[in-house]
């Protein structure tokens, strides 16, 4: 009877470790995404005007060409930062905790079925020992 309880506790502990790792990873991803958005906004606000003006007046490019170059650079920066935010994978600790939980849960049904079959037998034996009849 202790084996199912122990396996359940191991599975719960492993799930707790996995969920903490998942929460840490998600928080890190969110932090990178926020930094990427702040940087993107800073680029849009502070650099756009200066670059566009430099391309338009100093380089002598047309209005549309200057705008296209600035927009293309913004797109490249946004893609790079988005890929950095997206490239988070589960840590080794999360993967190991998930494997421990899976193993514990796989062993649980067989032990539970044996203990579930023994409970009625033990109850009958206890009732018989006390001299009670089954209802």
Buried (B, 14 or more C-beta within 10 A) or exposed (E): EEBBEBBBEBBEBBBEBBEEBBEEBEEEBEEBBEEBBEEBEEBBEEBBEEBBEEBBEEEEBEEEEBBEBBEEBBEEBBEEBBEBBEEEEBBEEBEBBBEBBEBBBEBBEEBBEEBEEEEEEEEEEEEEEEEEEEE
